[in-house]
Amino acid sequence: MYYLKRRLSVINEKAPSSREEEDDEEDDIPEEEPSPDDEKTNDELDGVTKESRSPKDGSTITKEDGTEEEKEPLQEQTAISLEKEDIPYIAPRPRAYTAGASISTEKFDTLSLSSLKRYTSVTSLVSNAMDRVNHAVIPIRKSEVIKLQIFVTVLFLLIVLFVGTAHVTHYRHVGEMRLFGRVKLEESLGRIFIFNAEDVLTVEAELGGQFTQGVHPYPCKNTQNTKKGSSSFNLTDSSLKNEELSPKKEDNICIEWKNQARLEMKKSLLKEGMNCYSLHWQSLHEDVSPIDCFPVGKDHGHWYGGGETAGAAWPLDKGQIRNSPFVTGDEDNTEWGNVIKKYFLNSKGFSLTIEDHTPLFVSMNESKFCIQARFDNFAYYYHRFNLPRLNYTICVEQDIKTVHSKLLPESFWEGHSQKDLDTLQHLLEKPIWQLNSKNEGFPVSHDLLEKYIEEVLGRRKFQNDNDRGYLLLDHRWQKYMGDFEFNNKAFPDIKKTLQIIKDSGFQLVLTVNPYVSTESKNFRVGVQKEIFVKERNSPKNVPALTWFDNIPSTAFLDITNNMTVQWLQTRLEKLSKTLNNEALFYLDIGNTFHVPTYFNFSVPLDNPDLYGEHFTKHVMDQVPVIGVSGASSKRPKAPAFVFLSTPKSNWSNLQTIIPKVLHLSVVDYPFVNPGPVGGVPSDSGILVQFELYVRWWQLNTFLPMLHFLQPPTLYPLTKVTLIYIFVSFEL
């Protein structure tokens, strides 16, 4: 108690207060006489000698150097505020004390208010930390504050970006399915990715472009379609019938978009380990036409195949194809020519083969190549009772050469006789000379044929070689198309005509068609025997009429009818015997747009192009055929060549020949007739421009077949001589 009183007394002495206030304060404190021991101890702890202490009522203090200084007492409000300060009492550090030792007054400073605040306890960690913080004043520059704010902002943006990316990635992979080990299906985006054996991304496609957004697929519970239409992926005889196909099945998967479409996938392993994946789309709603698209661009490979196109771009992605049915035609009514096939090849190392029964529409632009199953009122009329199906197969390999070579048929030469091979070799060596009676304005006759032979042979005859190729006559060797016999008035002595042809070194080739003119006597026979294609929604015996070439009204042979096949083969056999079985045949079957508009075959065809395949097969079973005007599915058996659409005579069409031939070679049509040298002039009787004729001839010498419509002998002798020099060709 005494010690506390002494400390307060010292503080009041140092405060700048008046003597009167100090005396009043000292009077209020009761005095207590300290013992000698207490006084000594307190003097040592306070670090003040007795000589330096001031009396209670004194106004001077003794300094260390012994001088005295007068001090003003603290004012009353200062003393009161000091008493109210929240300054806890902290005991000083204990010191060793030895009796009799003297404490120097020079070792201690006189206590003051500031020294009392700095006097902290070493036993309190909090006090020590607060003391260091209070005295450590660190100046913060404005530039450092700005840097800190920028850092926090950038950090915040990075966190937001990371969270957003994680969110998108999560929901993107929620719908991912890994199929067959090398196929990834992203159902949320409707995309499929296929990797080759080296785990390199090869195929990328967008599936089902017409699906409603937000509708997710689920595993099929029943592969039998409950709506109109059926899937070609038949599971009737399979152990998987009525089972749920899931990714756990090793080679099959089935998923369905409710009330929109069903997708069935099947993996197969072809020769030498090439992986193929069959995709079978079945529409489940009349407003859904399945469509799959493949990206186009330098990073996605180039496209080849498909057949003859109007634009003749090489590769296909260098041009554009408007969305149109994949059927044969010409540049006036479709994007495709007379020779096509549902087979495409990509330079990244995969093939695309669409099944024949698919009502296929194809389009291509600068960004994507699309295939779609959709029916219409003409080419795909039979699909009106069903829902469209898009069925195709993708085969994947390490490069385009490998995948294409593995898909080539191994049985290319199977079923060919030695006579077939000999004829093929001869066609590769000798040209075809076509008598164009259309330009003459009247049917083919013995006199016209003899005149044409003289034009071909020129002013002199060669004695060293009588084999000059083939002489092709169009359908005008008949009085009416469909007669299947020579016109008796134009050829009164057919044996004489045949002898002239043979002596001139030619072999006769006759053109036959599946069309029967309404003026032909066989039209009445056909109506009675019901061998023609019928008109839809008409009485039983009414044939469907169409047109072909310059014949305005013709009937169309129903080759799906067995009675028609028997009648046709009988007529051809009789004709061949008339010609001593020495004649060959060329089949001019036209294209899809020559089929009657409201056709009704005895056996429904998936598209009218398949008609030509059946017609060619049945004719070749009876007589030798060296050429077909078109094909859409299967390559005709050798020695038959496929003929390109007859080009018009101009420089632009000359440039389209090479791309067309190359595309046809991709789709397995190696034996191609590129058309007559110089093309077909727009006006009959006008010669093709001489330089164009020569350049065209030079090009055709490098192609499988050489075909003349205008013989080179029609040009002046000097120019004919130049032609022989340019092409090194001898008649």
RONULUM-898685 format. One line per field, with one value per residue (C-alpha): residue number from 0; residue in one letter; y, x, z. Coordinates in steps of 0.2 Angstrom, whole numbers, plus 5000, padded with zeros to 4 digits. Example, Ala and Ser with C-alpha at 12.3 -4.5 7.8 and 13.67 -1.06 7.14 Angstrom:
n <- [0	1]
res <- [a	s]
north <- [4978	4995]
east <- [5062	5068]
up <- [5039	5036]
This chain:
n <- [0	1	2	3	4	5	6	7	8	9	10	11	12	13	14	15	16	17	18	19	20	21	22	23	24	25	26	27	28	29	30	31	32	33	34	35	36	37	38	39	40	41	42	43	44	45	46	47	48	49	50	51	52	53	54	55	56	57	58	59	60	61	62	63	64	65	66	67	68	69	70	71	72	73	74	75	76	77	78	79	80	81	82	83	84	85	86	87	88	89	90	91	92	93	94	95	96	97	98	99	100	101	102	103	104	105	106	107	108	109	110	111	112	113	114	115	116	117	118	119	120	121	122	123	124	125	126	127	128	129	130	131	132	133	134	135	136	137	138	139	140	141	142	143	144	145	146	147	148	149	150	151	152	153	154	155	156	157	158	159	160	161	162	163	164	165	166	167	168	169	170	171	172	173	174	175	176	177	178	179	180	181	182	183	184	185	186	187	188	189	190	191	192	193	194	195	196	197	198	199	200	201	202	203	204	205	206	207	208	209	210	211	212	213	214	215	216	217	218	219	220	221	222	223	224	225	226	227	228	229	230	231	232	233	234	235	236	237	238	239	240	241	242	243	244	245	246	247	248	249	250	251	252	253	254	255	256	257	258	259	260	261	262	263	264	265	266	267	268	269	270	271	272	273	274	275	276	277	278	279	280	281	282	283	284	285	286	287	288	289	290	291	292	293	294	295	296	297	298	299	300	301	302	303	304	305	306	307	308	309	310	311	312	313	314	315	316	317	318	319	320	321	322	323	324	325	326	327	328	329	330	331	332	333	334	335	336	337	338	339	340	341	342	343	344	345	346	347	348	349	350	351	352	353	354	355	356	357	358	359	360	361	362	363	364	365	366	367	368	369	370	371	372	373	374	375	376	377	378	379	380	381	382	383	384	385	386	387	388	389	390	391	392	393	394	395	396	397	398	399	400	401	402	403	404	405	406	407	408	409	410	411	412	413	414	415	416	417	418	419	420	421	422	423	424	425	426	427	428	429	430	431	432	433	434	435	436	437	438	439	440	441	442	443	444	445	446	447	448	449	450	451	452	453	454	455	456	457	458	459	460	461	462	463	464	465	466	467	468	469	470	471	472	473	474	475	476	477	478	479	480	481	482	483	484	485	486	487	488	489	490	491	492	493	494	495	496	497	498	499	500	501	502	503	504	505	506	507	508	509	510	511	512	513	514	515	516	517	518	519	520	521	522	523	524	525	526	527	528	529	530	531	532	533	534	535	536	537	538	539	540	541	542	543	544	545	546	547	548	549	550	551	552	553	554	555	556	557	558	559	560	561	562	563	564	565	566	567	568	569	570	571	572	573	574	575	576	577	578	579	580	581	582	583	584	585	586	587	588	589	590	591	592	593	594	595	596	597	598	599	600	601	602	603	604	605	606	607	608	609	610	611	612	613	614	615	616	617	618	619	620	621	622	623	624	625	626	627	628	629	630	631	632	633	634	635	636	637	638	639	640	641	642	643	644	645	646	647	648	649	650	651	652	653	654	655	656	657	658	659	660	661	662	663	664	665	666	667	668	669	670	671	672	673	674	675	676	677	678	679	680	681	682	683	684	685	686	687	688	689	690	691	692	693	694	695	696	697	698	699	700	701	702	703	704	705	706	707	708	709	710	711	712	713	714	715	716	717	718	719	720	721	722	723	724	725	726	727	728	729	730]
res <- [m	y	y	l	k	r	r	l	s	v	i	n	e	k	a	p	s	s	r	e	e	e	d	d	e	e	d	d	i	p	e	e	e	p	s	p	d	d	e	k	t	n	d	e	l	d	g	v	t	k	e	s	r	s	p	k	d	g	s	t	i	t	k	e	d	g	t	e	e	e	k	e	p	l	q	e	q	t	a	i	s	l	e	k	e	d	i	p	y	i	a	p	r	p	r	a	y	t	a	g	a	s	i	s	t	e	k	f	d	t	l	s	l	s	s	l	k	r	y	t	s	v	t	s	l	v	s	n	a	m	d	r	v	n	h	a	v	i	p	i	r	k	s	e	v	i	k	l	q	i	f	v	t	v	l	f	l	l	i	v	l	f	v	g	t	a	h	v	t	h	y	r	h	v	g	e	m	r	l	f	g	r	v	k	l	e	e	s	l	g	r	i	f	i	f	n	a	e	d	v	l	t	v	e	a	e	l	g	g	q	f	t	q	g	v	h	p	y	p	c	k	n	t	q	n	t	k	k	g	s	s	s	f	n	l	t	d	s	s	l	k	n	e	e	l	s	p	k	k	e	d	n	i	c	i	e	w	k	n	q	a	r	l	e	m	k	k	s	l	l	k	e	g	m	n	c	y	s	l	h	w	q	s	l	h	e	d	v	s	p	i	d	c	f	p	v	g	k	d	h	g	h	w	y	g	g	g	e	t	a	g	a	a	w	p	l	d	k	g	q	i	r	n	s	p	f	v	t	g	d	e	d	n	t	e	w	g	n	v	i	k	k	y	f	l	n	s	k	g	f	s	l	t	i	e	d	h	t	p	l	f	v	s	m	n	e	s	k	f	c	i	q	a	r	f	d	n	f	a	y	y	y	h	r	f	n	l	p	r	l	n	y	t	i	c	v	e	q	d	i	k	t	v	h	s	k	l	l	p	e	s	f	w	e	g	h	s	q	k	d	l	d	t	l	q	h	l	l	e	k	p	i	w	q	l	n	s	k	n	e	g	f	p	v	s	h	d	l	l	e	k	y	i	e	e	v	l	g	r	r	k	f	q	n	d	n	d	r	g	y	l	l	l	d	h	r	w	q	k	y	m	g	d	f	e	f	n	n	k	a	f	p	d	i	k	k	t	l	q	i	i	k	d	s	g	f	q	l	v	l	t	v	n	p	y	v	s	t	e	s	k	n	f	r	v	g	v	q	k	e	i	f	v	k	e	r	n	s	p	k	n	v	p	a	l	t	w	f	d	n	i	p	s	t	a	f	l	d	i	t	n	n	m	t	v	q	w	l	q	t	r	l	e	k	l	s	k	t	l	n	n	e	a	l	f	y	l	d	i	g	n	t	f	h	v	p	t	y	f	n	f	s	v	p	l	d	n	p	d	l	y	g	e	h	f	t	k	h	v	m	d	q	v	p	v	i	g	v	s	g	a	s	s	k	r	p	k	a	p	a	f	v	f	l	s	t	p	k	s	n	w	s	n	l	q	t	i	i	p	k	v	l	h	l	s	v	v	d	y	p	f	v	n	p	g	p	v	g	g	v	p	s	d	s	g	i	l	v	q	f	e	l	y	v	r	w	w	q	l	n	t	f	l	p	m	l	h	f	l	q	p	p	t	l	y	p	l	t	k	v	t	l	i	y	i	f	v	s	f	e	l]
north <- [5000	5011	5007	5012	5029	5033	5029	5041	5054	5054	5055	5070	5078	5077	5083	5102	5107	5121	5119	5122	5107	5096	5101	5097	5080	5075	5080	5068	5053	5047	5045	5029	5028	5015	5004	5006	4990	4994	5011	5004	4991	5003	5015	5002	4996	5013	5017	5034	5038	5046	5062	5064	5063	5079	5082	5081	5100	5104	5112	5107	5090	5085	5080	5067	5080	5087	5103	5107	5112	5119	5109	5115	5103	5094	5102	5094	5088	5080	5070	5064	5059	5049	5040	5035	5028	5009	5005	4989	4988	4978	4972	4976	4962	4955	4959	4951	4960	4960	4968	4982	4985	5003	5007	5020	5034	5036	5018	5023	5037	5047	5039	5048	5045	5039	5027	5020	5015	5007	4997	4980	4963	4951	4937	4941	4936	4947	4963	4959	4958	4973	4983	4978	4982	4999	5004	4996	5009	5003	5016	5009	5017	5020	5010	4995	4996	4997	4982	4972	4977	4971	4955	4952	4956	4944	4931	4933	4932	4916	4908	4912	4906	4890	4887	4890	4879	4865	4867	4867	4852	4842	4844	4841	4824	4819	4813	4805	4787	4777	4763	4748	4756	4768	4777	4792	4798	4815	4814	4832	4839	4826	4822	4806	4803	4788	4784	4772	4758	4770	4780	4795	4804	4800	4803	4817	4819	4828	4816	4819	4838	4839	4833	4844	4853	4847	4829	4816	4798	4783	4764	4755	4744	4736	4737	4734	4750	4754	4767	4766	4760	4747	4746	4736	4731	4715	4707	4695	4680	4686	4682	4701	4702	4712	4714	4731	4735	4744	4749	4733	4724	4721	4723	4732	4748	4755	4772	4781	4799	4798	4800	4806	4793	4777	4774	4757	4754	4738	4735	4723	4717	4715	4708	4711	4719	4734	4741	4745	4753	4752	4766	4762	4777	4775	4790	4789	4804	4810	4827	4819	4815	4808	4818	4816	4829	4828	4844	4850	4859	4856	4849	4837	4829	4829	4819	4808	4797	4797	4796	4808	4826	4841	4852	4839	4846	4836	4833	4835	4848	4860	4862	4863	4851	4858	4846	4835	4816	4805	4798	4798	4812	4826	4844	4851	4841	4835	4837	4820	4811	4794	4785	4786	4775	4778	4777	4791	4791	4803	4807	4805	4786	4782	4777	4780	4767	4771	4756	4756	4756	4773	4787	4797	4816	4823	4841	4849	4866	4875	4869	4852	4837	4830	4814	4813	4800	4809	4803	4813	4811	4804	4795	4789	4787	4770	4777	4787	4773	4771	4783	4786	4776	4782	4766	4768	4760	4769	4759	4766	4763	4773	4781	4782	4770	4756	4758	4759	4744	4733	4737	4732	4716	4701	4693	4706	4693	4679	4674	4680	4669	4669	4677	4691	4695	4694	4707	4718	4718	4722	4737	4744	4744	4749	4764	4765	4773	4780	4783	4799	4797	4811	4824	4816	4819	4801	4783	4773	4763	4753	4767	4779	4766	4763	4782	4783	4769	4778	4793	4784	4775	4791	4793	4777	4760	4752	4734	4730	4731	4727	4728	4746	4743	4744	4752	4758	4761	4770	4765	4771	4754	4749	4757	4761	4760	4743	4733	4723	4720	4728	4740	4730	4745	4753	4736	4726	4714	4713	4699	4711	4725	4714	4708	4726	4730	4715	4718	4736	4729	4734	4724	4729	4735	4738	4750	4742	4751	4747	4758	4753	4766	4767	4766	4750	4733	4727	4740	4732	4715	4722	4729	4712	4703	4716	4718	4737	4747	4752	4769	4771	4773	4767	4752	4736	4736	4754	4756	4772	4782	4792	4799	4795	4804	4811	4798	4808	4793	4776	4762	4756	4738	4731	4721	4716	4705	4688	4688	4704	4696	4680	4691	4702	4688	4679	4694	4697	4679	4680	4696	4689	4673	4684	4692	4675	4679	4691	4707	4715	4727	4743	4747	4765	4764	4783	4790	4791	4806	4795	4783	4787	4799	4789	4772	4756	4741	4723	4722	4739	4746	4757	4770	4769	4769	4751	4747	4749	4736	4723	4727	4726	4709	4701	4707	4701	4684	4683	4693	4700	4718	4730	4746	4753	4771	4772	4763	4767	4752	4738	4739	4729	4714	4716	4718	4731	4749	4763	4778	4796	4808	4814	4831	4846	4852	4866	4869	4869	4851	4845	4850	4840	4823	4819	4823	4813	4798	4799	4799	4784	4775	4778	4770	4755	4759	4757	4754	4771	4778	4797	4801	4805	4815	4834	4831	4833	4849	4860	4861	4845	4846	4858	4851	4853	4867	4859	4863	4857	4841	4838	4842	4831	4817	4818	4817	4802	4792	4791	4785	4767	4769	4780	4785	4795	4803	4814	4804	4814	4812	4825	4839	4845	4833	4845	4845	4826	4824	4835	4825	4809	4817	4824	4808	4795	4786	4775	4769]
east <- [5000	5014	5022	5007	5006	5024	5022	5007	5016	5031	5019	5010	5027	5032	5015	5013	5001	5000	5007	4990	4982	4996	4995	4976	4979	4992	4981	4968	4980	4982	5000	5007	5024	5035	5047	5065	5066	5051	5058	5075	5067	5055	5069	5079	5065	5060	5078	5078	5089	5082	5092	5084	5066	5056	5046	5027	5025	5042	5042	5060	5067	5085	5093	5107	5120	5115	5106	5088	5075	5058	5043	5025	5012	5000	4983	4968	4960	4976	4978	4959	4961	4977	4968	4954	4967	4965	4983	4985	4998	5013	5025	5043	5055	5062	5079	5092	5095	5110	5110	5121	5123	5120	5110	5116	5104	5113	5107	5088	5079	5065	5048	5037	5020	5028	5040	5026	5017	5032	5035	5028	5027	5040	5029	5014	5015	5000	5008	5025	5016	5006	5021	5030	5015	5013	5031	5033	5025	5027	5023	5012	5014	5000	5008	5009	4990	4986	4996	4988	4971	4976	4982	4966	4956	4966	4965	4946	4944	4955	4944	4928	4936	4941	4924	4915	4926	4924	4905	4905	4917	4906	4890	4898	4905	4889	4882	4897	4897	4912	4907	4917	4933	4936	4919	4914	4896	4892	4873	4872	4880	4874	4891	4901	4920	4928	4947	4957	4968	4982	4970	4970	4954	4948	4929	4919	4901	4885	4871	4852	4852	4833	4831	4822	4835	4836	4829	4841	4842	4840	4843	4831	4819	4812	4820	4804	4797	4780	4777	4776	4792	4804	4823	4834	4844	4834	4834	4820	4832	4844	4846	4845	4827	4817	4833	4839	4855	4867	4886	4890	4885	4902	4896	4879	4871	4854	4848	4832	4826	4809	4796	4810	4822	4831	4850	4857	4875	4884	4903	4911	4928	4933	4948	4965	4957	4949	4935	4918	4903	4886	4874	4855	4843	4825	4813	4799	4790	4784	4792	4810	4821	4837	4852	4871	4884	4903	4914	4922	4939	4958	4958	4944	4951	4945	4930	4930	4918	4899	4901	4897	4893	4886	4900	4914	4924	4940	4939	4921	4923	4930	4913	4895	4880	4863	4852	4844	4840	4855	4848	4854	4850	4858	4863	4845	4836	4849	4866	4872	4875	4871	4884	4883	4886	4882	4900	4912	4930	4938	4957	4959	4956	4938	4924	4906	4894	4875	4863	4853	4836	4840	4830	4846	4848	4865	4872	4889	4895	4910	4907	4899	4894	4877	4868	4849	4835	4819	4805	4797	4783	4794	4810	4806	4788	4787	4793	4777	4769	4785	4796	4813	4828	4846	4858	4876	4893	4909	4925	4941	4960	4976	4975	4964	4974	4973	4954	4950	4961	4953	4935	4939	4930	4940	4929	4931	4935	4924	4911	4920	4923	4938	4928	4923	4941	4946	4932	4937	4955	4949	4938	4954	4963	4951	4939	4920	4913	4895	4883	4873	4858	4849	4860	4854	4836	4830	4832	4847	4847	4859	4863	4867	4877	4888	4891	4897	4909	4916	4918	4927	4939	4943	4950	4961	4959	4972	4978	4988	4974	4956	4951	4945	4935	4916	4902	4888	4870	4857	4839	4835	4840	4822	4807	4800	4809	4804	4802	4818	4820	4828	4817	4814	4812	4828	4838	4830	4844	4851	4864	4872	4873	4881	4894	4899	4901	4912	4923	4926	4934	4920	4910	4892	4885	4866	4857	4842	4831	4818	4806	4793	4785	4766	4768	4777	4767	4775	4765	4749	4757	4764	4747	4739	4753	4754	4773	4773	4775	4757	4750	4747	4728	4723	4714	4723	4729	4733	4752	4762	4768	4784	4796	4814	4826	4815	4801	4787	4776	4783	4779	4791	4795	4792	4808	4803	4789	4795	4784	4793	4810	4805	4797	4812	4825	4815	4815	4834	4838	4828	4837	4854	4851	4846	4863	4872	4876	4890	4882	4886	4874	4874	4860	4854	4843	4841	4840	4828	4819	4814	4804	4786	4781	4767	4776	4770	4782	4776	4789	4792	4810	4818	4822	4819	4838	4838	4828	4843	4853	4839	4838	4856	4858	4843	4850	4868	4861	4855	4866	4884	4884	4899	4891	4878	4873	4872	4873	4868	4873	4883	4896	4891	4900	4915	4917	4903	4909	4899	4896	4897	4883	4886	4895	4891	4905	4914	4930	4922	4915	4933	4939	4926	4931	4946	4937	4922	4933	4943	4927	4921	4937	4934	4917	4923	4919	4936	4930	4923	4918	4921	4910	4914	4929	4925	4908	4891	4889	4874	4869	4869	4880	4892	4910	4918	4931	4947	4958	4945	4943	4962	4964	4949	4956	4973	4965	4954	4970	4975	4957	4950	4940	4941	4924	4921	4904	4912	4926	4942	4941	4927	4941	4952	4966	4979	4971	4968	4987	4990	4978	4988	5004	4997	4989	5000	4984	4982	4966]
up <- [5000	5004	4988	4978	4987	4983	4964	4963	4972	4960	4945	4953	4956	4937	4931	4927	4941	4953	4971	4978	4969	4973	4992	4991	4984	4996	5011	5005	5006	5024	5029	5035	5043	5034	5042	5039	5029	5018	5015	5009	4998	4990	4987	4978	4967	4962	4957	4967	4982	4997	4994	4977	4984	4986	5001	5000	4999	4991	4973	4968	4963	4963	4947	4944	4944	4961	4955	4960	4948	4952	4945	4942	4950	4938	4935	4943	4927	4921	4937	4936	4918	4922	4936	4924	4911	4909	4913	4923	4936	4931	4943	4939	4936	4952	4955	4967	4983	4994	5011	5013	4994	4988	4973	4962	4957	4940	4935	4934	4926	4934	4931	4919	4910	4894	4903	4913	4897	4890	4905	4900	4907	4900	4906	4895	4876	4872	4880	4871	4854	4857	4862	4846	4835	4842	4840	4822	4811	4793	4780	4765	4748	4737	4723	4734	4738	4719	4716	4729	4722	4705	4712	4721	4706	4695	4707	4708	4690	4689	4702	4692	4676	4685	4692	4676	4666	4679	4678	4659	4658	4671	4662	4645	4651	4660	4644	4637	4632	4628	4615	4608	4616	4601	4599	4610	4610	4617	4619	4626	4610	4598	4592	4589	4589	4582	4584	4574	4580	4585	4596	4583	4581	4563	4562	4569	4566	4572	4574	4572	4568	4569	4587	4600	4611	4629	4625	4631	4625	4635	4632	4620	4630	4614	4597	4588	4582	4589	4576	4557	4549	4554	4557	4545	4560	4562	4579	4576	4575	4588	4606	4609	4605	4617	4628	4633	4623	4634	4633	4642	4626	4617	4599	4600	4607	4606	4612	4609	4609	4615	4601	4589	4583	4588	4584	4584	4582	4578	4578	4566	4562	4544	4536	4543	4558	4551	4562	4555	4564	4557	4562	4559	4562	4563	4563	4576	4571	4554	4557	4560	4545	4552	4546	4551	4546	4545	4546	4530	4530	4529	4547	4543	4527	4509	4502	4487	4478	4476	4457	4443	4449	4439	4446	4444	4459	4464	4479	4482	4496	4483	4476	4483	4482	4486	4496	4483	4482	4478	4461	4443	4432	4423	4426	4422	4436	4449	4456	4450	4433	4426	4436	4455	4471	4489	4494	4500	4506	4517	4517	4536	4533	4534	4522	4522	4514	4514	4511	4495	4504	4512	4504	4503	4502	4501	4503	4504	4507	4514	4532	4532	4522	4526	4523	4527	4525	4519	4507	4493	4481	4466	4469	4486	4484	4492	4509	4511	4521	4532	4542	4535	4539	4538	4538	4534	4539	4544	4542	4550	4546	4548	4531	4515	4505	4518	4521	4502	4498	4511	4505	4487	4482	4481	4469	4455	4441	4448	4435	4420	4405	4394	4381	4393	4396	4378	4374	4388	4382	4364	4371	4379	4363	4350	4348	4347	4332	4334	4320	4325	4315	4325	4316	4299	4303	4299	4305	4302	4285	4275	4264	4279	4287	4271	4270	4287	4285	4270	4281	4294	4282	4273	4256	4257	4264	4275	4270	4285	4298	4296	4315	4317	4333	4336	4326	4338	4332	4342	4344	4327	4319	4324	4316	4333	4350	4358	4342	4345	4327	4312	4301	4286	4275	4280	4280	4266	4267	4284	4279	4266	4279	4291	4278	4274	4292	4295	4279	4285	4301	4313	4325	4326	4343	4345	4357	4367	4379	4393	4384	4371	4360	4360	4341	4342	4339	4355	4365	4362	4366	4382	4388	4385	4394	4408	4406	4409	4424	4430	4434	4452	4457	4440	4433	4433	4414	4412	4409	4416	4401	4400	4388	4382	4370	4356	4359	4367	4373	4379	4391	4403	4405	4423	4425	4443	4434	4430	4414	4408	4410	4401	4386	4385	4385	4372	4360	4363	4359	4343	4338	4342	4331	4317	4318	4319	4337	4332	4338	4354	4364	4373	4386	4386	4402	4405	4422	4437	4428	4413	4425	4424	4437	4445	4444	4452	4450	4454	4467	4476	4474	4487	4473	4454	4451	4456	4441	4430	4440	4437	4419	4416	4425	4415	4398	4402	4406	4388	4376	4377	4383	4382	4389	4401	4401	4420	4436	4454	4465	4458	4445	4429	4425	4413	4399	4401	4403	4411	4400	4407	4403	4386	4387	4377	4366	4375	4384	4402	4399	4394	4411	4420	4412	4423	4440	4435	4430	4446	4457	4447	4450	4469	4469	4460	4442	4434	4416	4411	4394	4396	4380	4362	4357	4356	4365	4356	4346	4350	4332	4321	4306	4314	4317	4334	4335	4328	4343	4356	4346	4346	4365	4369	4358	4367	4384	4379	4374	4392	4397	4396	4381	4365	4358	4342	4337	4323	4314	4311	4292	4292	4294	4280	4275	4281	4299	4299	4296	4311	4321	4317	4322	4338	4344	4335	4331	4315	4308]
